[in-house]
Amino acid sequence: MNQKITVTIITLNEEENIKDCIESVWKVADEIIVVDSLSTDKTREIAKNLGAKVIEQSYLGDGLQKNFGVQFAKNDWILHLDADERLDGQMIKEIQAINYAETAYDAYAFRRKNYIGTRWQKVWYPDYMIRLYHKDRCRFSPMIGHTSLTTKNYQRMNGNIIHYSFKDLSDCLVRAGKYSKRDAKVLLENNLKVSAWDPVIHGSVSFLKYYFLKKGFIYGLDGLTASLLGALRSYLKYAQVIEMRENAELGHPDR
């Protein structure tokens, strides 16, 4: 590797994941910064014992939290991972082979393999994520919900981020509700007009996208499950906007 890299990771109660994540990224990094949202488990202790620099910061929202650790980085190139993500061998080789001094790109995107338990959900693949970037040229967009790096000058690579997205199907359902509610709050704050038909329309479009356009039907039960989960999250996002507005009108904004 001809350029030193800082890895940033944001955490909240990730003691089950953080060890494998840190051990994976030490293969490409010379510095790891963990920004921890006041975990109550052993996340910070494990990270420190593995050589990471740990910074405590109450949660600012996904985008701002991912940007927060960059100010402490000693290197120009940043690789961001979530605690439930790992690098595969090909991604490690590609990161090490980049000529950072002469590259024309501001960032690099890698394919992501999303898992439910031990099962790779192929219908969600390749799910390209821009994760390796020059800190002076791009930033994560400052969103409350799931964010992404904002740059058009990036190159797609062939390596994979291994993402242990969900422990099992029950975990999928719980987090579909959690994440869709967070997404709904963003839509509500932006005063998006949502009709009673929007949950059905968006949920149906999401299912058709995954099951037919992305050929989920060829992956059997896994394809059907992944398609239904994508549809459910989309449906819930718009349904919860309607629910939140109705609750606010009734004087119960926090319900």
C-alpha positions as CSV (number, residue, x, y, z in Angstrom):
1,M,0.0,0.0,0.0
2,N,1.5,3.3,-1.0
3,Q,-0.8,5.6,1.0
4,K,-1.7,5.4,4.7
5,I,-5.4,5.1,5.3
6,T,-7.6,6.0,8.3
7,V,-10.6,3.8,8.9
8,T,-13.7,5.4,10.7
9,I,-16.4,3.3,12.4
10,I,-19.5,4.5,14.2
11,T,-20.8,2.4,17.1
12,L,-23.5,2.0,19.6
13,N,-23.5,-1.2,21.7
14,E,-21.6,-3.2,19.1
15,E,-19.6,-5.5,21.4
16,E,-20.7,-8.5,19.3
17,N,-19.4,-7.0,16.0
18,I,-16.6,-4.6,16.7
19,K,-13.8,-7.1,17.2
20,D,-14.2,-8.8,13.8
21,C,-14.7,-5.4,12.1
22,I,-11.5,-3.9,13.5
23,E,-9.4,-7.0,12.8
24,S,-10.6,-6.9,9.2
25,V,-9.7,-3.3,8.6
26,W,-6.2,-3.4,10.2
27,K,-5.2,-5.2,7.0
28,V,-5.5,-1.9,5.1
29,A,-5.3,0.8,7.8
30,D,-2.6,2.4,9.9
31,E,-5.2,4.3,12.0
32,I,-8.7,3.3,13.2
33,I,-11.1,5.9,14.7
34,V,-14.2,4.6,16.5
35,V,-16.9,7.2,17.1
36,D,-19.0,5.7,19.9
37,S,-22.5,7.0,20.7
38,L,-22.2,6.4,24.5
39,S,-22.4,2.6,24.4
40,T,-23.4,0.9,27.7
41,D,-21.7,-2.4,26.8
42,K,-18.0,-3.2,26.2
43,T,-17.7,-1.7,22.7
44,R,-15.2,1.0,23.7
45,E,-13.1,-1.3,25.8
46,I,-12.8,-3.9,23.0
47,A,-12.0,-1.2,20.4
48,K,-9.3,0.4,22.6
49,N,-7.7,-3.0,23.3
50,L,-7.5,-3.7,19.6
51,G,-5.6,-0.4,19.0
52,A,-8.4,1.9,17.8
53,K,-8.7,5.5,18.9
54,V,-12.1,5.8,20.5
55,I,-14.0,9.1,20.6
56,E,-17.3,9.5,22.5
57,Q,-20.0,11.5,20.8
58,S,-23.7,11.4,21.4
59,Y,-25.6,10.5,18.3
60,L,-25.9,13.4,15.8
61,G,-27.7,11.5,13.0
62,D,-26.2,9.1,10.5
63,G,-24.4,11.6,8.2
64,L,-23.1,14.0,10.9
65,Q,-21.9,11.0,13.0
66,K,-20.0,9.5,10.1
67,N,-18.3,12.8,9.3
68,F,-17.5,13.6,12.9
69,G,-14.5,11.3,13.3
70,V,-12.8,12.6,10.1
71,Q,-11.5,15.8,11.9
72,F,-9.3,13.6,14.1
73,A,-7.8,11.6,11.1
74,K,-4.1,12.0,10.4
75,N,-4.4,10.7,6.9
76,D,-6.1,12.2,3.8
77,W,-7.8,9.0,2.6
78,I,-10.6,7.6,4.7
79,L,-12.3,4.2,4.6
80,H,-15.7,4.1,6.4
81,L,-17.2,0.9,7.6
82,D,-20.1,0.1,9.9
83,A,-19.4,-2.2,12.8
84,D,-21.3,-5.1,11.2
85,E,-19.2,-4.9,8.0
86,R,-16.0,-6.6,7.0
87,L,-13.6,-6.5,4.0
88,D,-13.2,-9.5,1.8
89,G,-9.8,-10.5,0.4
90,Q,-10.4,-8.9,-3.0
91,M,-11.4,-5.6,-1.5
92,I,-8.2,-5.6,0.6
93,K,-6.0,-6.2,-2.5
94,E,-7.8,-3.5,-4.4
95,I,-7.4,-0.9,-1.7
96,Q,-3.7,-1.8,-1.4
97,A,-3.1,-1.5,-5.1
98,I,-4.6,2.0,-5.6
99,N,-2.0,4.7,-6.5
100,Y,-3.5,7.4,-4.2
101,A,-0.9,10.0,-5.2
102,E,-1.9,9.9,-8.9
103,T,-5.5,8.8,-8.9
104,A,-8.0,10.9,-10.8
105,Y,-10.8,9.8,-8.5
106,D,-12.1,11.4,-5.3
107,A,-13.6,8.1,-4.0
108,Y,-14.1,4.4,-4.6
109,A,-17.2,2.3,-4.4
110,F,-17.3,-1.4,-3.5
111,R,-20.0,-4.0,-3.8
112,R,-21.8,-5.1,-0.6
113,K,-23.0,-8.5,0.2
114,N,-25.9,-8.3,2.7
115,Y,-26.7,-11.2,4.9
116,I,-29.7,-12.3,6.9
117,G,-28.1,-14.6,9.5
118,T,-25.8,-16.8,7.4
119,R,-27.7,-16.4,4.2
120,W,-26.4,-14.0,1.5
121,Q,-29.3,-12.1,0.0
122,K,-28.3,-12.1,-3.7
123,V,-31.4,-10.0,-4.8
124,W,-29.9,-7.0,-2.9
125,Y,-26.5,-7.4,-4.7
126,P,-24.3,-5.7,-5.8
127,D,-25.5,-2.7,-3.6
128,Y,-22.5,-0.5,-4.5
129,M,-21.4,1.7,-1.6
130,I,-18.9,4.6,-1.9
131,R,-16.8,4.1,1.2
132,L,-13.1,5.0,0.4
133,Y,-12.7,8.7,-0.1
134,H,-10.4,11.7,0.1
135,K,-11.5,13.8,3.1
136,D,-11.0,17.1,1.5
137,R,-13.1,16.3,-1.6
138,C,-16.2,14.6,-0.3
139,R,-18.3,14.1,2.8
140,F,-21.3,12.1,3.9
141,S,-24.5,14.1,3.4
142,P,-25.8,15.4,6.8
143,M,-28.9,13.3,7.0
144,I,-30.6,11.9,10.1
145,G,-31.5,8.6,8.3
146,H,-29.2,6.4,6.2
147,T,-26.7,8.6,4.4
148,S,-24.2,8.3,1.5
149,L,-21.1,10.0,0.3
150,T,-21.8,12.8,-2.1
151,T,-19.5,12.7,-5.1
152,K,-19.8,11.9,-8.8
153,N,-16.1,11.4,-9.3
154,Y,-15.7,7.8,-8.1
155,Q,-14.7,4.5,-9.5
156,R,-16.5,1.2,-8.9
157,M,-14.3,-1.7,-7.7
158,N,-14.9,-5.4,-7.7
159,G,-14.2,-6.1,-4.0
160,N,-16.9,-6.8,-1.5
161,I,-18.0,-5.4,1.8
162,I,-19.4,-8.3,3.8
163,H,-22.4,-6.9,5.7
164,Y,-24.0,-8.9,8.4
165,S,-27.2,-6.8,8.1
166,F,-29.6,-8.8,10.3
167,K,-29.2,-11.6,12.8
168,D,-32.4,-13.3,11.6
169,L,-35.8,-12.6,10.1
170,S,-37.2,-11.4,13.4
171,D,-34.3,-8.8,13.5
172,C,-35.3,-7.8,10.0
173,L,-38.8,-7.0,11.0
174,V,-37.9,-5.1,14.1
175,R,-35.4,-2.9,12.2
176,A,-37.8,-2.4,9.3
177,G,-40.1,-0.7,11.7
178,K,-37.2,1.3,13.4
179,Y,-35.6,2.5,10.1
180,S,-38.8,3.2,8.3
181,K,-39.9,5.4,11.3
182,R,-36.6,7.3,11.0
183,D,-37.1,7.7,7.3
184,A,-40.7,8.9,7.9
185,K,-39.5,11.6,10.2
186,V,-37.2,12.9,7.5
187,L,-40.1,13.0,5.0
188,L,-42.3,14.8,7.6
189,E,-39.6,17.4,8.3
190,N,-39.4,18.1,4.5
191,N,-43.2,18.5,4.4
192,L,-43.6,15.9,1.7
193,K,-47.2,15.5,0.6
194,V,-48.3,11.8,1.3
195,S,-51.6,10.4,0.2
196,A,-53.4,7.4,1.6
197,W,-52.3,5.5,-1.6
198,D,-48.6,6.2,-1.2
199,P,-47.8,3.3,1.2
200,V,-49.4,0.8,-1.2
201,I,-47.9,2.3,-4.3
202,H,-44.4,2.6,-3.0
203,G,-44.5,-0.8,-1.3
204,S,-45.7,-2.4,-4.5
205,V,-43.1,-0.7,-6.6
206,S,-40.4,-1.8,-4.3
207,F,-41.6,-5.4,-4.4
208,L,-41.8,-5.4,-8.2
209,K,-38.3,-3.9,-8.4
210,Y,-36.7,-6.6,-6.3
211,Y,-38.7,-9.6,-7.3
212,F,-38.9,-9.0,-11.1
213,L,-36.4,-6.3,-12.2
214,K,-33.7,-7.6,-10.0
215,K,-34.8,-11.2,-10.6
216,G,-35.5,-12.1,-7.0
217,F,-37.8,-14.9,-8.3
218,I,-34.7,-16.9,-9.4
219,Y,-33.4,-17.1,-5.8
220,G,-36.4,-19.0,-4.4
221,L,-37.5,-18.3,-0.9
222,D,-34.5,-16.0,-0.2
223,G,-35.5,-13.9,-3.2
224,L,-39.1,-13.7,-2.1
225,T,-38.2,-12.8,1.5
226,A,-35.7,-10.1,0.5
227,S,-38.3,-8.6,-1.9
228,L,-41.0,-8.6,0.7
229,L,-38.7,-7.0,3.3
230,G,-37.8,-4.2,0.9
231,A,-41.5,-3.7,0.1
232,L,-42.4,-3.7,3.8
233,R,-39.9,-1.0,4.7
234,S,-41.1,1.2,1.9
235,Y,-44.7,0.7,2.8
236,L,-44.1,1.4,6.5
237,K,-42.2,4.6,5.7
238,Y,-45.1,6.3,4.0
239,A,-47.7,4.7,6.3
240,Q,-45.8,6.2,9.3
241,V,-45.8,9.6,7.8
242,I,-49.6,9.5,7.7
243,E,-49.7,8.1,11.3
244,M,-47.4,10.8,12.6
245,R,-49.4,13.6,11.0
246,E,-52.6,12.2,12.4
247,N,-51.1,11.9,15.9
248,A,-49.8,15.5,15.7
249,E,-53.3,16.7,14.8
250,L,-54.7,14.9,17.8
251,G,-52.1,16.4,20.0
252,H,-49.9,13.3,20.4
253,P,-46.8,14.1,18.3
254,D,-44.6,11.6,20.1
255,R,-46.7,8.5,19.4
